[in-house]
Amino acid sequence: MKADRIYNFNAGPAALPLPVLEEIQESFLNFAGSGMSVTEISHRSKWFDDVINDAVTRVKRILQLDDRFHVLFVQGGASMQFCMVPMNLLGAGDSADYVNTGTWSTKAIKEAEIQGKSIHVVASSEDRNFAYIPKEIAFTPDAVYAHITSNNTIKGTQWAQFPDTGGAPIVSDMSSDIFSRPLDMDKFGLIYAGAQKNMGPAGVCLVIIRDDLLARTPGDIPTMLRYSTYANKNSMFNTPPCFAIYTVQLVLKWLEETIGGLGKMEELNRKKAGLLYDFIDQSDFYRATADKDSRSLMNVTFRLPSEELEAALVAAALKNGMGGLKGHRSVGGCRASIYNPTPLAAVESLVDFMKTFERDNG
Amino acid sequence: MKADRIYNFNAGPAALPLPVLEEIQESFLNFAGSGMSVTEISHRSKWFDDVINDAVTRVKRILQLDDRFHVLFVQGGASMQFCMVPMNLLGAGDSADYVNTGTWSTKAIKEAEIQGKSIHVVASSEDRNFAYIPKEIAFTPDAVYAHITSNNTIKGTQWAQFPDTGGAPIVSDMSSDIFSRPLDMDKFGLIYAGAQKNMGPAGVCLVIIRDDLLARTPGDIPTMLRYSTYANKNSMFNTPPCFAIYTVQLVLKWLEETIGGLGKMEELNRKKAGLLYDFIDQSDFYRATADKDSRSLMNVTFRLPSEELEAALVAAALKNGMGGLKGHRSVGGCRASIYNPTPLAAVESLVDFMKTFERDNG
């Protein structure tokens, strides 16, 4: 850790790889010899073409996408996708399945319903406060898609395997675990992910969409809400969020060249999460909130014996150079978000700190 | 000019004030003592609250907005506003006026029509390739709003005064001249402006909306497309584009504290544009394309005797440290975009260069 930097366990916006931040800083007044900041170059310039094309190429290579898939950069975050997915994919007479695993799934369901789309909530873990991922789900055979939230930041759950839908392509909100592990893309029709957890700053949302779903885009909805607008113009129908896309490009480069790709990334993520969960499991002071088989490798949610102790831990951690450990305001408790960029050393420091805190307060 | 920087005449994304870029660079690894980059801090933190609240306060102070006006930050650029304006403001039986002054107005009109909204194009300058701003327009007395594009980047025209609509509030796309001059806000119901010309990087759009128009927001459109969603949550219903808003905040601070506010800014803008137009007008080699009374203070469009000479000028200028002088691909010619951040010295250098180029090629 650099002397004046903290270990950042925020849920999003979240930590970015330090070498990425350093590269941005270094070239901030003169990007790639242009004599301009990356925030000042035209999106119609060769400099930005290189940025966005490299970002798209890396997404395709990292996820081993075949030619059926299009890589788009859209504004508005995952929240805009909650509305764009049903608006683009569900016509009259169509319906889709949704699985409700918490706050973000609930919002996605709501935005489909606002538009009067036909959807079926085929499973929910609301009965136990979303502490688990539902199993043995009866998906609808002729659904246009089956929507899931692959990782749930607030409740600290994650789909360990992706479900067999019986045919419908999965549409997944992967905002908080995109690029954290290899994916079998044969299961997916559309993936969307706000950048600000695993791959960049807030302000851009990655959308990966398969040809057959892209072909559903209606021609009579507003231009900026159509997936085809982005697919036809390499995400540059209008000025894209250049700085955010540039940062994503650098994070993907780091993922490929420094980490070594998704296999290595998953290995490291399992090691980080394992360290933290193993420590919590052997303790009587800390208690993990999610079911063991549904635990997130990205967001480790846990409680202490009292809310006072939880507040004390968050404050003491910050004094020790570890920030962002407060649970989401809707559930309380503690949460360590350990996305791709969070180094192993940060988790080791956190476990050491938690040991000391337990000794002093347990 | 710093040794390795160029003078940037790009139409957008465009030049930013050098002191702003330097401040971002300086604090990029540790923002405001947080131990995190500004791209890593939570949007729910006191650090970001300070950023967005200061940005909103500065917008209100600079434009002298009274309590009727709300200041919002929305993603998707002005192109998203082309659809959000009619979607939010026009209900069944309502209609609006539009004035067509070029590419951007045409797109705004198209997005209203796609939604089946009732609009009237009450004036257009298409008859002379949009080289002027229409005068003596018969606005519709009971229109919900009258839409104009205050500055037209491609054709180099600008509304010198805002029209008397007979009552309907003006809705203006001010993407390319927001904060370039004082405004009589009594005329306006809604102003929107993509940041990437006069106030920041691409990735955020400023929306200023008056209470009575905000009250028209329907409850049955998707949450992210409703102005009320942004107004009710200080633009943080979901994660906002933090870095872009932060940069806007710094540019507004520069506008107030270094330039001295809108009066001084307009004075400087008139001086810069005057220098360039006066030089072009006395030359037989260069020819300004917009009518004199409709000329933009932001985008100076001009032609040379041949397309070959135009291409030669753009190339020679770049060799002399001046970039972005090529006209928009849809019209050709040359264009010097001289937004707020462009220093007087840049325009002086450009005029000197153009003199030499005329001497050598005229």
HADDOCK unambig.tbl for C-alpha pairs under 7 A between the chains (distance, minus, plus):
assign (segid A and resid 4 and name CA) (segid B and resid 35 and name CA) 5.68 0.50 0.50
assign (segid A and resid 5 and name CA) (segid B and resid 30 and name CA) 6.50 0.50 0.50
assign (segid A and resid 5 and name CA) (segid B and resid 35 and name CA) 4.02 0.50 0.50
assign (segid A and resid 5 and name CA) (segid B and resid 36 and name CA) 6.01 0.50 0.50
assign (segid A and resid 6 and name CA) (segid B and resid 35 and name CA) 4.96 0.50 0.50
assign (segid A and resid 6 and name CA) (segid B and resid 36 and name CA) 6.56 0.50 0.50
assign (segid A and resid 10 and name CA) (segid B and resid 42 and name CA) 6.65 0.50 0.50
assign (segid A and resid 12 and name CA) (segid B and resid 42 and name CA) 6.10 0.50 0.50
assign (segid A and resid 13 and name CA) (segid B and resid 40 and name CA) 5.30 0.50 0.50
assign (segid A and resid 13 and name CA) (segid B and resid 41 and name CA) 5.94 0.50 0.50
assign (segid A and resid 13 and name CA) (segid B and resid 42 and name CA) 5.15 0.50 0.50
assign (segid A and resid 13 and name CA) (segid B and resid 43 and name CA) 6.92 0.50 0.50
assign (segid A and resid 14 and name CA) (segid B and resid 40 and name CA) 4.80 0.50 0.50
assign (segid A and resid 14 and name CA) (segid B and resid 41 and name CA) 6.58 0.50 0.50
assign (segid A and resid 14 and name CA) (segid B and resid 42 and name CA) 6.98 0.50 0.50
assign (segid A and resid 15 and name CA) (segid B and resid 40 and name CA) 5.29 0.50 0.50
assign (segid A and resid 16 and name CA) (segid B and resid 40 and name CA) 6.62 0.50 0.50
assign (segid A and resid 21 and name CA) (segid B and resid 29 and name CA) 6.75 0.50 0.50
assign (segid A and resid 25 and name CA) (segid B and resid 25 and name CA) 5.36 0.50 0.50
assign (segid A and resid 25 and name CA) (segid B and resid 28 and name CA) 6.29 0.50 0.50
assign (segid A and resid 28 and name CA) (segid B and resid 25 and name CA) 6.29 0.50 0.50
assign (segid A and resid 29 and name CA) (segid B and resid 21 and name CA) 6.76 0.50 0.50
assign (segid A and resid 30 and name CA) (segid B and resid 5 and name CA) 6.49 0.50 0.50
assign (segid A and resid 35 and name CA) (segid B and resid 4 and name CA) 5.70 0.50 0.50
assign (segid A and resid 35 and name CA) (segid B and resid 5 and name CA) 4.02 0.50 0.50
assign (segid A and resid 35 and name CA) (segid B and resid 6 and name CA) 4.96 0.50 0.50
assign (segid A and resid 36 and name CA) (segid B and resid 5 and name CA) 6.01 0.50 0.50
assign (segid A and resid 36 and name CA) (segid B and resid 6 and name CA) 6.56 0.50 0.50
assign (segid A and resid 39 and name CA) (segid B and resid 201 and name CA) 5.33 0.50 0.50
assign (segid A and resid 40 and name CA) (segid B and resid 13 and name CA) 5.30 0.50 0.50
assign (segid A and resid 40 and name CA) (segid B and resid 14 and name CA) 4.82 0.50 0.50
assign (segid A and resid 40 and name CA) (segid B and resid 15 and name CA) 5.31 0.50 0.50
assign (segid A and resid 40 and name CA) (segid B and resid 16 and name CA) 6.62 0.50 0.50
assign (segid A and resid 40 and name CA) (segid B and resid 201 and name CA) 6.99 0.50 0.50
assign (segid A and resid 41 and name CA) (segid B and resid 13 and name CA) 5.93 0.50 0.50
assign (segid A and resid 41 and name CA) (segid B and resid 14 and name CA) 6.60 0.50 0.50
assign (segid A and resid 42 and name CA) (segid B and resid 10 and name CA) 6.66 0.50 0.50
assign (segid A and resid 42 and name CA) (segid B and resid 12 and name CA) 6.10 0.50 0.50
assign (segid A and resid 42 and name CA) (segid B and resid 13 and name CA) 5.15 0.50 0.50
assign (segid A and resid 42 and name CA) (segid B and resid 14 and name CA) 6.99 0.50 0.50
assign (segid A and resid 43 and name CA) (segid B and resid 13 and name CA) 6.92 0.50 0.50
assign (segid A and resid 75 and name CA) (segid B and resid 75 and name CA) 5.73 0.50 0.50
assign (segid A and resid 75 and name CA) (segid B and resid 76 and name CA) 5.35 0.50 0.50
assign (segid A and resid 76 and name CA) (segid B and resid 75 and name CA) 5.34 0.50 0.50
assign (segid A and resid 76 and name CA) (segid B and resid 76 and name CA) 6.66 0.50 0.50
assign (segid A and resid 79 and name CA) (segid B and resid 224 and name CA) 6.90 0.50 0.50
assign (segid A and resid 79 and name CA) (segid B and resid 238 and name CA) 6.87 0.50 0.50
assign (segid A and resid 80 and name CA) (segid B and resid 224 and name CA) 5.92 0.50 0.50
assign (segid A and resid 83 and name CA) (segid B and resid 222 and name CA) 6.15 0.50 0.50
assign (segid A and resid 111 and name CA) (segid B and resid 222 and name CA) 6.06 0.50 0.50
assign (segid A and resid 114 and name CA) (segid B and resid 220 and name CA) 6.12 0.50 0.50
assign (segid A and resid 114 and name CA) (segid B and resid 221 and name CA) 6.76 0.50 0.50
assign (segid A and resid 114 and name CA) (segid B and resid 222 and name CA) 6.44 0.50 0.50
assign (segid A and resid 201 and name CA) (segid B and resid 39 and name CA) 5.32 0.50 0.50
assign (segid A and resid 201 and name CA) (segid B and resid 40 and name CA) 6.99 0.50 0.50
assign (segid A and resid 202 and name CA) (segid B and resid 239 and name CA) 6.68 0.50 0.50
assign (segid A and resid 202 and name CA) (segid B and resid 240 and name CA) 6.60 0.50 0.50
assign (segid A and resid 202 and name CA) (segid B and resid 241 and name CA) 5.06 0.50 0.50
assign (segid A and resid 202 and name CA) (segid B and resid 242 and name CA) 6.18 0.50 0.50
assign (segid A and resid 203 and name CA) (segid B and resid 203 and name CA) 6.44 0.50 0.50
assign (segid A and resid 203 and name CA) (segid B and resid 240 and name CA) 6.58 0.50 0.50
assign (segid A and resid 203 and name CA) (segid B and resid 241 and name CA) 4.14 0.50 0.50
assign (segid A and resid 220 and name CA) (segid B and resid 114 and name CA) 6.12 0.50 0.50
assign (segid A and resid 221 and name CA) (segid B and resid 114 and name CA) 6.76 0.50 0.50
assign (segid A and resid 221 and name CA) (segid B and resid 115 and name CA) 7.00 0.50 0.50
assign (segid A and resid 222 and name CA) (segid B and resid 83 and name CA) 6.15 0.50 0.50
assign (segid A and resid 222 and name CA) (segid B and resid 111 and name CA) 6.08 0.50 0.50
assign (segid A and resid 222 and name CA) (segid B and resid 114 and name CA) 6.45 0.50 0.50
assign (segid A and resid 224 and name CA) (segid B and resid 79 and name CA) 6.90 0.50 0.50
assign (segid A and resid 224 and name CA) (segid B and resid 80 and name CA) 5.92 0.50 0.50
assign (segid A and resid 238 and name CA) (segid B and resid 79 and name CA) 6.88 0.50 0.50
assign (segid A and resid 239 and name CA) (segid B and resid 202 and name CA) 6.68 0.50 0.50
assign (segid A and resid 240 and name CA) (segid B and resid 202 and name CA) 6.61 0.50 0.50
assign (segid A and resid 240 and name CA) (segid B and resid 203 and name CA) 6.59 0.50 0.50
assign (segid A and resid 241 and name CA) (segid B and resid 202 and name CA) 5.06 0.50 0.50
assign (segid A and resid 241 and name CA) (segid B and resid 203 and name CA) 4.14 0.50 0.50
assign (segid A and resid 242 and name CA) (segid B and resid 202 and name CA) 6.19 0.50 0.50
